[in-house]
Structure formats: structure tokens, C-alpha cells
């Protein structure tokens, strides 16, 4: 495992999240920045595959600091692909629903003619997919990208809405809500995402995949106001809402077409949204 434990949110939380994995004896942690070429030259040994989840996340922070996102997500990902191609190592890498942007008919299908991201983060993920295609053509890289749709569940990043809202609602604090509540997201429980990642890895190693990019979502869109209502139910308290204007970079709706993922990966999300919220709140109260 390679991680730079940056301060996007508390590095202590990140280290705590991997405590059990490290204690198992099956994980070795290499602390370093994927943008550092020396890091990759030092990663010798025999590798059967790589799962690349090390990019910078977050739409709104990417608007505030686009150079950081382009550096980490484009240059860093290029280093991953170059290292993998030289070692003939297959790669599963994280893309994002943010590549679609606004204006597509829902649900979003992977064969959309033109990707129209509305944030530097989304643009960096389009660039990552293009880099994968380039390294495949010039160096024989074997890579499959997974377009994640709003992942939530235990250990979710503390800056994301479900986590932030649940904490504040439970405390009786005000929650900032951008827009009128009609925006919607395809919220996908982390258990389903992990199942999709592992199915992709299995398919790559077996040579059975037919495409180079797949959606991983829940196949449903949940409105913002319905998301808040589900959290209110789970924590047993009503939200105090500060209604704010829509934010730049936020799309109106996301919703994954899972036809390709179901056919090639056998992907079938199992966790309903209310079940997932209950699972998250249960974890939050124990944390």
C-alpha cells in the first residue's frame, strides 16, 4: 500500500483506518507521494496487479486549488501507469461519475460520446482515462477504470455530505444545504464498491473483460432532501437547515447505468440507501 497521508483531512484518521489491515500482517505500507518518480523506482519485487485509488478527491476543493489536482491526479497517475506498463502489471484505477458533468440523459452510460466535466477534479479523471488509453497504445498497459458514483459508508471522508450532516444533525447543529434539495446523487455503499473492484481485478487477471471503463453505482438517484430525511430517521433527530445557493461545480443529478458492469463483472449492488445510512450511523455512533 502506497499513501502520502496528506492533510486533506486528518492524517491521524487515515492511519487509524488502516490499523486493522496493518495488524493482519498482510499489508505493507510505503509512505510516499505518487508524483515522486523515485518512489516507483524503489517499488521492486513481484506484482500480480495494482489497484490505484491514490488520487486527490473532492469537487469543491479542486476548484479552489486546481493545480494540486492536476498534479496529483494527472502527473501522479501517469507515474502509476508508466511503472505498471514497464513491469507488465495490470491496473484497476478509480475514475469518477464526475467525468460526465451536466446535461447527459440519465442513467449515465459509459459509451457517452463526449465527456463534459464541470470541475478540475472531473477534468483530471477524464485525463486519467486518456492517459490509460495512451499507455495502452504505446506501451501495452493493461488498465481498467471504474467510474465510482458517490461512495458512502463506514469511514467515509468527514468532509462529505452524509458524514458531515449525520454528525451535525445528531448534535442539533445547523447543516449547510446548497440548492432547493432537488439535486440527486447515485449514492453507492462502500461494500458494493469493494465487490465491484474485486470483480474487476478478477476479470483482468482472467482476461475476461470486454471494456476498459465501467460504472460502479447503485442504479438509483436519491434526492438531496430525501438523503437528509433518511439521516434524520437514522439519528432520530430533525435537521436544522441553512439554505444556500447552488455551488459552482455541483451537477444536478448522477445516476449510473449498470448494464455493462452487470454483464462483464457480474456487478449487482446489494445495499439499499436506507440500509446503507443505518450502517453508516451505526458505525458513527461506535467510532
C-alpha positions in Angstrom: 0.0 0.0 0.0 1.3 3.4 -1.0 0.0 6.6 0.7 1.3 10.0 1.4 -1.1 10.6 4.3 -1.7 14.2 3.2 -3.6 16.7 5.3 -6.7 16.9 3.1 -8.3 15.6 6.3 -6.7 14.4 9.5 -3.8 12.1 8.7 -4.5 10.5 12.2 -7.9 9.4 10.9 -6.3 7.9 7.8 -3.7 6.0 9.9 -6.4 4.7 12.2 -8.4 3.5 9.3 -5.7 1.1 8.3 -4.8 -0.1 11.8 -6.6 -3.4 11.5 -5.2 -4.1 8.0 -1.6 -3.5 9.2 -2.2 -5.7 12.2 -3.2 -8.6 10.0 0.4 -8.9 8.7 -0.9 -8.9 5.1 -0.3 -5.2 4.4 2.9 -3.3 4.0 2.7 0.4 4.0 5.0 2.5 1.8 4.7 6.2 2.8 5.3 8.4 -0.3 3.8 10.7 -3.0 2.8 9.1 -6.3 4.2 12.1 -8.0 7.7 11.2 -6.9 9.5 9.2 -9.6 11.9 7.8 -7.1 9.1 6.1 -5.2 8.3 4.0 -8.2 11.9 3.1 -8.9 12.1 1.7 -5.4 9.0 -0.5 -5.7 10.7 -3.6 -6.9 9.5 -7.2 -6.4 6.9 -9.4 -8.0 3.5 -7.8 -8.5 0.4 -9.6 -9.9 -1.7 -6.4 -10.1 -2.2 -2.9 -8.8 -5.3 -1.1 -7.6 -4.8 2.7 -8.0 -7.0 4.7 -5.6 -4.4 7.3 -4.7 -5.7 10.4 -6.5 -7.0 13.6 -4.8 -10.7 13.5 -4.3 -13.3 16.3 -4.0 -15.0 18.6 -6.5 -15.1 21.8 -4.5 -11.5 21.7 -3.2 -10.4 21.1 -6.8 -12.0 24.5 -7.8 -10.1 26.2 -5.0 -6.7 24.5 -5.9 -6.8 23.1 -9.5 -3.1 22.9 -9.9 -2.8 20.4 -7.0 -5.5 18.2 -8.5 -3.9 18.3 -12.0 -0.5 17.5 -10.4 -1.6 14.6 -8.2 -4.4 13.1 -10.4 -2.8 13.5 -13.8 1.0 13.5 -13.3 0.8 11.1 -10.4 -1.5 8.7 -12.3 0.9 8.9 -15.3 3.6 7.7 -13.0 1.5 4.7 -11.9 0.7 3.8 -15.5 4.3 4.1 -16.6 5.5 1.9 -13.7 2.8 -0.7 -14.4 3.5 -0.8 -18.1 7.2 -1.3 -17.6 6.5 -4.2 -15.3 3.6 -5.7 -17.3 1.4 -5.2 -14.2 -2.4 -4.9 -14.8 -4.0 -1.9 -13.2 -7.5 -1.2 -11.8 -7.9 2.5 -11.3 -10.5 4.8 -9.9 -12.3 7.2 -12.2 -15.4 9.1 -11.3 -19.0 9.9 -12.2 -17.7 13.5 -12.3 -16.4 12.8 -15.9 -20.0 13.0 -17.2 -20.7 16.5 -16.0 -24.2 18.0 -16.6 -26.6 17.6 -19.4 -26.5 13.9 -20.1 -29.7 11.9 -20.1 -29.9 9.6 -17.1 -28.8 7.0 -16.4 -25.2 7.8 -17.5 -23.8 5.1 -19.8 -20.1 4.5 -20.4 -20.4 4.9 -24.1 -21.4 8.6 -23.9 -19.9 10.3 -27.0 -18.5 13.4 -25.2 -17.5 13.8 -21.5 -18.2 17.2 -20.1 -16.8 17.6 -16.6 -17.6 20.9 -14.8 -14.8 20.9 -12.2 -11.0 20.4 -12.3 -11.5 17.2 -10.4 -13.7 15.8 -13.1 -11.3 17.0 -15.8 -8.4 15.3 -14.0 -10.4 12.0 -14.1 -11.1 12.4 -17.9 -7.3 13.0 -18.3 -6.6 9.8 -16.3 -8.8 7.7 -18.6 -7.0 9.3 -21.6 -3.6 8.5 -20.1 -4.7 4.9 -19.6 -5.6 4.7 -23.3 -2.3 6.4 -24.3 -0.1 4.0 -22.3 -2.1 1.1 -23.6 -1.4 2.1 -27.2 2.3 3.0 -26.7 3.4 0.5 -24.0 0.9 -2.3 -23.8 -0.6 -1.2 -20.5 -3.5 -3.3 -19.2 -5.8 -1.0 -17.4 -9.5 -0.8 -16.5 -11.1 2.3 -15.0 -14.0 2.3 -12.6 -16.3 5.4 -12.5 -17.3 5.5 -8.9 -20.7 7.1 -8.0 -20.7 9.0 -4.6 -19.3 6.3 -2.2 -20.5 6.3 1.4 -20.5 4.0 4.4 -18.2 3.4 7.4 -15.0 5.5 7.4 -16.4 7.9 4.7 -14.4 11.1 4.4 -15.5 13.6 7.1 -16.0 16.4 4.6 -18.6 14.6 2.5 -22.3 15.5 3.0 -23.6 12.2 4.6 -20.8 12.2 7.2 -21.0 15.9 7.9 -24.8 16.0 8.0 -25.1 13.0 10.3 -22.6 14.5 12.8 -24.3 17.9 12.8 -27.9 16.6 12.9 -27.1 14.3 15.8 -25.7 17.3 17.7 -28.6 19.7 16.8 -26.2 21.8 14.7 -27.1 23.7 11.5 -26.3 21.9 8.2 -25.5 23.9 5.0 -27.7 22.8 2.2 -26.9 24.1 -1.3 -29.9 24.5 -3.6 -33.6 23.6 -3.1 -33.0 19.9 -2.3 -33.9 18.6 -5.7 -30.4 17.7 -6.8 -29.8 14.0 -6.7 -26.9 11.5 -6.4 -26.3 7.9 -7.1 -25.1 7.0 -3.6 -23.2 3.7 -3.5 -22.3 1.8 -0.4 -18.7 1.0 0.1 -19.5 -2.7 0.4 -20.8 -2.7 -3.2 -17.9 -0.6 -4.5 -15.4 -3.1 -3.0 -17.3 -6.0 -4.6 -17.0 -4.2 -7.9 -13.3 -3.5 -7.6 -12.5 -7.1 -6.7 -14.7 -8.4 -9.6 -12.8 -6.2 -12.0 -9.5 -7.4 -10.7 -10.6 -11.0 -11.1 -11.7 -10.3 -14.6 -8.5 -8.6 -15.5 -6.4 -11.5 -14.2 -8.6 -14.0 -16.0 -8.6 -11.9 -19.2 -12.4 -11.9 -19.5 -13.3 -8.2 -19.6 -14.6 -6.6 -22.8 -14.2 -2.9 -22.0 -11.7 -0.5 -20.4 -14.1 1.5 -18.3 -17.1 0.6 -16.1 -19.7 2.4 -13.9 -19.9 1.3 -10.3 -23.1 2.8 -8.7 -26.3 1.8 -7.1 -28.6 2.2 -10.1 -30.8 4.8 -8.4 -30.7 8.5 -7.8 -31.6 9.8 -4.3 -32.6 13.5 -4.0 -30.8 15.7 -1.5 -33.9 16.3 0.6 -34.6 12.5 0.7 -30.9 11.9 1.8 -31.4 14.3 4.7 -34.7 12.7 5.6 -33.0 9.3 5.8 -30.3 10.6 8.1 -32.9 12.3 10.3 -34.7 8.9 10.6 -31.5 7.1 11.4 -30.2 9.5 14.1 -33.7 10.2 15.5 -33.5 14.0 15.2 -34.7 16.7 12.8 -32.2 18.7 10.8 -31.8 22.5 11.2 -31.1 23.7 7.6 -29.2 26.7 6.4 -30.4 27.1 2.8 -27.7 28.3 0.4 -27.4 28.9 -3.3 -26.2 26.2 -5.7 -22.4 25.9 -5.8 -20.2 26.0 -8.9 -19.0 22.5 -9.9 -22.1 20.7 -8.5 -24.0 18.7 -11.1 -27.8 18.4 -10.9 -28.0 14.7 -10.9 -25.9 11.5 -11.2 -27.2 8.0 -11.9 -25.2 5.0 -13.2 -26.3 2.8 -16.0 -25.0 -0.6 -14.8 -25.7 -2.7 -17.9 -22.1 -3.0 -18.9 -20.9 -3.7 -15.3 -23.6 -6.3 -14.8 -22.7 -8.2 -18.0 -18.9 -8.2 -17.7 -18.4 -8.0 -13.9 -21.5 -9.7 -12.6 -21.9 -6.5 -10.6 -25.2 -6.2 -8.7 -25.3 -3.7 -5.8 -26.9 -5.2 -2.7 -27.2 -2.4 -0.2 -30.3 -0.1 -0.3 -29.9 3.5 0.6 -31.8 3.3 3.9 -29.8 0.2 4.9 -26.6 2.0 4.0 -27.5 5.0 6.1 -28.3 2.8 9.0 -25.0 1.0 8.6 -23.1 4.3 8.5 -24.9 5.9 11.5 -24.3 2.6 13.5 -20.5 2.9 12.7 -20.5 6.6 13.5 -22.0 6.0 17.0 -19.3 3.4 17.7 -16.4 5.5 16.3 
